[in-house]
Amino acid sequence: MDTMIKSTEFPNPTMIAVNGVELEVFEAGQENKGNPIVLCHGWPEHAFAWRHQVPALVAAGYHVIVPNQRGYGNSSCPAEVTAYDIAHLTDDLAALLDHYGYDDAIFVGHDWGANVVWCMAQLHPKRVRKIINLALPYQARTEKPWIEFLEEIFGGDHYFVHFNRQPGVADAVLDQNTKRFLSNLFRKNVPLAPPEPGNMMINLAEAENAPGDPLLNDDELAVLVDAFEQNSFTSSINWYRNMDRNWHLLADVDPIMQQPTLMIYGERDMIPKAENLSDFVPNLDVVSLDCGHWIQQEKPEETNLAILNWLETQSAS
């Protein structure tokens, strides 16, 4: 896998021991020490998802730190499901800041990584200087635990619910069809359509082809395929298996985040925008780009411009 990443001019990784695990961390712009920005990937991804952002952020004067979070790439993949709850995931990032000697940093998240960043701002508020999140707005705590709530609305086939109620079933199908699944999932220009019956992720893993256009070239796809063939999907799916545990862990946490925040949406993403986001994040700016879910990979230049313009405005104010 490393040779594949080298060929695409992504930084070489370092293994860093934090919080009882080892994280594979891709670091650039060490000459900008003192100005850290941490990029957090989503599911089923890899630090490599930020390849288009790293050079632009280094050129703008940032020390860029891009971990494969636990369960991904060459980072540790603990066997216990509870090792992937939100306390562990955010403690990993706090310990990563400790490793570099930073009190705080700007945190950027996409998809599941955005959820980790929202929770980082709640559980470790003093460690988060600014928030930039893509695709996933803050998910306010529901009256019932999240999986129970989703099951009532969407039924047992919704993949969040299925991952929890039928552990191991989807994992096995994705593991058997790793390349096909990732190729069918990472698409752009996908027409919006009502979901088909069944588990969306199993459907994608078994489909002969998928709508839209491929997002990744062969070398880029190979980075993901190699990583998930090495690990299986279970450790990353275990993040979903902690959603109800996270619901309990966050019960007494202040949901209001005071950090300056930029939310970037894809206009064609299936994830809906949050109409009440500013209720939870009062210091909020919003940008929407004409793309689907994989925002920073679909529209790299526009994403970089949105991030850098916002950061420049923030530092001027």
Solvent accessible surface area in square Angstrom, and as a share of the most:
residue,aa,sasa,rsa
1,M,46,0.20
2,D,56,0.29
3,T,103,0.60
4,M,59,0.26
5,I,3,0.02
6,K,113,0.48
7,S,77,0.50
8,T,42,0.24
9,E,162,0.73
10,F,10,0.04
11,P,28,0.18
12,N,93,0.48
13,P,42,0.27
14,T,72,0.42
15,M,83,0.37
16,I,8,0.04
17,A,80,0.62
18,V,9,0.05
19,N,65,0.33
20,G,86,0.82
21,V,16,0.09
22,E,80,0.36
23,L,0,0.00
24,E,0,0.00
25,V,1,0.01
26,F,0,0.00
27,E,34,0.15
28,A,18,0.14
29,G,5,0.05
30,Q,98,0.44
31,E,137,0.62
32,N,29,0.15
33,K,126,0.53
34,G,49,0.47
35,N,48,0.25
36,P,0,0.00
37,I,0,0.00
38,V,1,0.01
39,L,1,0.00
40,C,0,0.00
41,H,1,0.00
42,G,1,0.01
43,W,7,0.02
44,P,0,0.00
45,E,2,0.01
46,H,1,0.00
47,A,0,0.00
48,F,5,0.02
49,A,5,0.04
50,W,0,0.00
51,R,26,0.10
52,H,64,0.29
53,Q,2,0.01
54,V,6,0.04
55,P,84,0.53
56,A,24,0.19
57,L,4,0.02
58,V,33,0.19
59,A,92,0.72
60,A,52,0.40
61,G,26,0.25
62,Y,24,0.09
63,H,2,0.01
64,V,0,0.00
65,I,0,0.00
66,V,1,0.00
67,P,0,0.00
68,N,0,0.00
69,Q,6,0.03
70,R,5,0.02
71,G,1,0.01
72,Y,2,0.01
73,G,3,0.03
74,N,53,0.27
75,S,5,0.03
76,S,35,0.22
77,C,52,0.31
78,P,29,0.18
79,A,93,0.72
80,E,106,0.48
81,V,63,0.36
82,T,63,0.36
83,A,10,0.08
84,Y,0,0.00
85,D,2,0.01
86,I,1,0.00
87,A,33,0.26
88,H,63,0.28
89,L,2,0.01
90,T,0,0.00
91,D,55,0.28
92,D,4,0.02
93,L,1,0.01
94,A,8,0.07
95,A,23,0.18
96,L,1,0.01
97,L,1,0.01
98,D,87,0.45
99,H,101,0.45
100,Y,27,0.10
101,G,63,0.61
102,Y,21,0.08
103,D,121,0.63
104,D,36,0.19
105,A,0,0.00
106,I,4,0.02
107,F,0,0.00
108,V,0,0.00
109,G,0,0.00
110,H,0,0.00
111,D,19,0.10
112,W,16,0.05
113,G,0,0.00
114,A,0,0.00
115,N,28,0.15
116,V,0,0.00
117,V,0,0.00
118,W,0,0.00
119,C,5,0.03
120,M,0,0.00
121,A,4,0.03
122,Q,20,0.09
123,L,57,0.28
124,H,43,0.19
125,P,73,0.46
126,K,180,0.76
127,R,48,0.17
128,V,6,0.04
129,R,82,0.30
130,K,32,0.14
131,I,0,0.00
132,I,0,0.00
133,N,0,0.00
134,L,0,0.00
135,A,1,0.01
136,L,28,0.14
137,P,3,0.02
138,Y,25,0.09
139,Q,77,0.34
140,A,39,0.31
141,R,87,0.32
142,T,27,0.16
143,E,171,0.77
144,K,80,0.34
145,P,27,0.17
146,W,32,0.11
147,I,1,0.00
148,E,69,0.31
149,F,72,0.30
150,L,26,0.13
151,E,59,0.26
152,E,115,0.52
153,I,97,0.49
154,F,118,0.49
155,G,28,0.27
156,G,36,0.35
157,D,74,0.38
158,H,48,0.21
159,Y,39,0.15
160,F,46,0.19
161,V,0,0.00
162,H,10,0.05
163,F,0,0.00
164,N,35,0.18
165,R,117,0.43
166,Q,78,0.35
167,P,90,0.57
168,G,36,0.34
169,V,67,0.39
170,A,1,0.00
171,D,5,0.02
172,A,44,0.34
173,V,23,0.13
174,L,0,0.00
175,D,56,0.29
176,Q,140,0.62
177,N,34,0.17
178,T,6,0.04
179,K,126,0.53
180,R,92,0.33
181,F,0,0.00
182,L,0,0.00
183,S,35,0.22
184,N,10,0.05
185,L,18,0.09
186,F,3,0.01
187,R,37,0.14
188,K,70,0.30
189,N,77,0.39
190,V,61,0.35
191,P,89,0.56
192,L,121,0.60
193,A,71,0.55
194,P,118,0.74
195,P,119,0.75
196,E,124,0.56
197,P,126,0.79
198,G,33,0.32
199,N,8,0.04
200,M,62,0.28
201,M,8,0.03
202,I,26,0.13
203,N,44,0.23
204,L,29,0.14
205,A,0,0.00
206,E,98,0.44
207,A,32,0.25
208,E,145,0.65
209,N,118,0.61
210,A,15,0.11
211,P,80,0.51
212,G,26,0.25
213,D,62,0.32
214,P,84,0.53
215,L,21,0.10
216,L,21,0.10
217,N,88,0.45
218,D,122,0.63
219,D,69,0.36
220,E,23,0.10
221,L,18,0.09
222,A,24,0.18
223,V,0,0.00
224,L,10,0.05
225,V,13,0.07
226,D,47,0.25
227,A,2,0.01
228,F,7,0.03
229,E,111,0.50
230,Q,100,0.44
231,N,39,0.20
232,S,35,0.23
233,F,0,0.00
234,T,52,0.30
235,S,9,0.06
236,S,0,0.00
237,I,0,0.00
238,N,5,0.03
239,W,1,0.00
240,Y,7,0.02
241,R,34,0.12
242,N,1,0.00
243,M,23,0.10
244,D,40,0.21
245,R,103,0.38
246,N,4,0.02
247,W,29,0.10
248,H,112,0.50
249,L,74,0.37
250,L,17,0.08
251,A,49,0.38
252,D,144,0.75
253,V,35,0.20
254,D,93,0.48
255,P,52,0.33
256,I,64,0.33
257,M,2,0.01
258,Q,127,0.56
259,Q,19,0.08
260,P,29,0.18
261,T,0,0.00
262,L,1,0.01
263,M,0,0.00
264,I,0,0.00
265,Y,9,0.03
266,G,5,0.05
267,E,91,0.41
268,R,97,0.35
269,D,18,0.09
270,M,123,0.55
271,I,46,0.23
272,P,105,0.66
273,K,95,0.40
274,A,27,0.21
275,E,179,0.80
276,N,74,0.38
277,L,5,0.02
278,S,60,0.38
279,D,92,0.47
280,F,37,0.15
281,V,0,0.00
282,P,73,0.46
283,N,73,0.38
284,L,40,0.20
285,D,67,0.35
286,V,78,0.45
287,V,47,0.27
288,S,44,0.29
289,L,23,0.11
290,D,85,0.44
291,C,3,0.02
292,G,14,0.14
293,H,33,0.15
294,W,14,0.05
295,I,0,0.00
296,Q,0,0.00
297,Q,15,0.07
298,E,27,0.12
299,K,60,0.25
300,P,33,0.21
301,E,139,0.62
302,E,75,0.33
303,T,0,0.00
304,N,23,0.12
305,L,112,0.56
306,A,14,0.11
307,I,3,0.02
308,L,44,0.22
309,N,79,0.41
310,W,18,0.06
311,L,6,0.03
312,E,120,0.54
313,T,87,0.51
314,Q,35,0.15
315,S,90,0.58
316,A,91,0.70
317,S,119,0.77
